[in-house]
């Protein structure tokens, strides 16, 4: 079984697979709070193709914005992120790509905490469409 991503039944988010233990019938996923094991029977594996963003069908689709938080402290990063979300919403963007880097994961966790609480945000997940998929988060704006 070669799966890279999965969806836990009853949840909307897609999680990257860290490891699959076929002997214990568990899969370990990378979540916002670290790695967590789940029974294989409680997950739905997702292909990389399912995660690719859809190609705009017309020029009426709203544009995507991007913000790079590399090298910023958590406080600086969240301030820049807040302005980026505000600017993206004002510009009519449907998505925002937040580049937070890999590092220790502290900035990513702070970004995700911010995104969970912001009413302008729809869903979000790690961006698996780039060459360095764990260093950015794709955000759907409302």
C-alpha positions as CSV (number, residue, x, y, z in Angstrom):
1,X,0.0,0.0,0.0
2,X,1.8,3.2,-1.2
3,X,-0.3,6.1,0.0
4,X,1.0,9.6,0.6
5,X,-2.1,11.2,1.9
6,X,-5.3,10.3,3.7
7,X,-8.6,11.6,5.0
8,X,-9.8,10.5,8.5
9,X,-13.4,9.5,8.2
10,X,-15.6,12.2,9.7
11,X,-13.0,15.0,9.2
12,X,-12.5,17.3,6.2
13,X,-8.8,17.8,6.3
14,X,-6.3,15.8,4.3
15,X,-3.2,14.6,6.2
16,X,0.2,13.4,5.0
17,X,1.0,9.8,5.8
18,X,4.1,9.4,7.9
19,X,4.2,5.6,8.2
20,X,2.0,2.6,7.7
21,X,2.3,-0.3,10.1
22,X,0.7,-3.3,8.4
23,X,1.5,-5.6,11.4
24,X,-0.7,-3.5,13.8
25,X,-3.1,-2.2,11.0
26,X,-2.3,1.4,11.9
27,X,-1.3,4.4,9.9
28,X,0.6,7.3,11.5
29,X,-0.3,10.7,10.1
30,X,1.3,14.1,10.5
31,X,-1.3,16.5,12.1
32,X,-1.2,20.0,13.5
33,X,-0.3,18.6,16.9
34,X,2.3,16.1,15.8
35,X,2.2,12.5,14.6
36,X,-0.8,10.4,15.6
37,X,-1.7,6.8,14.9
38,X,-5.1,5.8,13.5
39,X,-6.5,2.4,12.6
40,X,-6.3,1.8,8.9
41,X,-10.0,0.9,8.8
42,X,-10.8,4.5,10.0
43,X,-9.1,6.3,7.1
44,X,-9.6,6.9,3.4
45,X,-6.4,7.0,1.3
46,X,-6.2,9.9,-1.1
47,X,-4.2,10.1,-4.3
48,X,-1.9,12.9,-5.2
49,X,-4.0,13.6,-8.2
50,X,-7.0,14.2,-6.0
51,X,-5.1,17.0,-4.2
52,X,-4.0,18.9,-7.2
53,X,-5.8,22.3,-7.5
54,X,-8.3,22.5,-10.3
55,X,-7.3,24.4,-13.4
56,X,-9.3,27.5,-13.9
57,X,-12.0,27.0,-16.5
58,X,-12.3,30.7,-17.4
59,X,-10.7,34.1,-16.8
60,X,-13.5,34.8,-14.3
61,X,-11.9,32.6,-11.7
62,X,-10.4,34.7,-9.0
63,X,-6.6,34.9,-8.7
64,X,-4.3,33.3,-6.2
65,X,-2.1,35.4,-3.8
66,X,1.1,34.4,-2.1
67,X,2.9,35.5,1.1
68,X,6.4,34.3,2.2
69,X,7.1,34.3,5.9
70,X,10.5,32.7,5.8
71,X,12.9,34.2,8.4
72,X,10.2,36.0,10.4
73,X,9.5,35.4,14.1
74,X,6.0,34.1,14.9
75,X,4.8,37.6,15.9
76,X,6.2,39.2,12.7
77,X,4.9,36.3,10.6
78,X,1.3,36.6,12.0
79,X,1.3,40.3,11.5
80,X,2.4,39.9,7.8
81,X,-0.1,37.1,7.4
82,X,-3.0,39.2,8.7
83,X,-2.1,42.0,6.2
84,X,-1.7,39.4,3.4
85,X,-5.2,37.9,4.1
86,X,-6.7,41.4,4.2
87,X,-5.1,42.3,0.9
88,X,-6.0,39.0,-0.8
89,X,-9.6,39.3,0.2
90,X,-9.7,42.9,-0.9
91,X,-8.2,41.9,-4.3
92,X,-10.8,39.2,-4.8
93,X,-8.4,36.2,-4.5
94,X,-9.9,32.8,-3.9
95,X,-6.7,31.3,-2.5
96,X,-3.6,32.3,-0.5
97,X,-0.4,30.4,-0.5
98,X,1.4,30.9,2.8
99,X,5.1,29.9,2.6
100,X,6.2,29.2,6.2
101,X,9.1,26.9,5.5
102,X,9.8,23.6,7.3
103,X,12.1,24.5,10.1
104,X,11.0,23.3,13.6
105,X,7.3,23.7,12.6
106,X,6.7,26.5,15.1
107,X,5.8,29.1,12.5
108,X,3.5,26.6,10.7
109,X,1.6,25.7,13.9
110,X,1.2,29.4,14.7
111,X,-0.1,30.1,11.1
112,X,-2.5,27.2,11.4
113,X,-3.8,28.4,14.7
114,X,-4.4,31.9,13.2
115,X,-6.1,30.4,10.2
116,X,-8.5,28.3,12.3
117,X,-9.7,31.4,14.1
118,X,-10.0,33.8,11.2
119,X,-13.6,34.1,9.8
120,X,-12.2,35.1,6.3
121,X,-10.6,31.6,6.0
122,X,-12.4,28.6,4.5
123,X,-10.3,25.4,4.6
124,X,-6.5,25.0,4.5
125,X,-4.0,22.3,4.2
126,X,-0.3,21.7,3.5
127,X,0.4,22.6,-0.2
128,X,1.4,19.3,-1.9
129,X,1.6,20.8,-5.3
130,X,5.1,22.3,-5.0
131,X,8.5,20.7,-5.1
132,X,8.9,21.3,-1.4
133,X,5.4,20.3,-0.2
134,X,5.7,20.6,3.5
135,X,6.9,24.2,3.6
136,X,3.7,25.9,2.5
137,X,0.0,26.0,3.3
138,X,-2.7,26.5,0.7
139,X,-5.6,28.5,2.1
140,X,-9.1,28.9,0.6
141,X,-10.5,32.4,1.3
142,X,-14.2,33.1,1.8
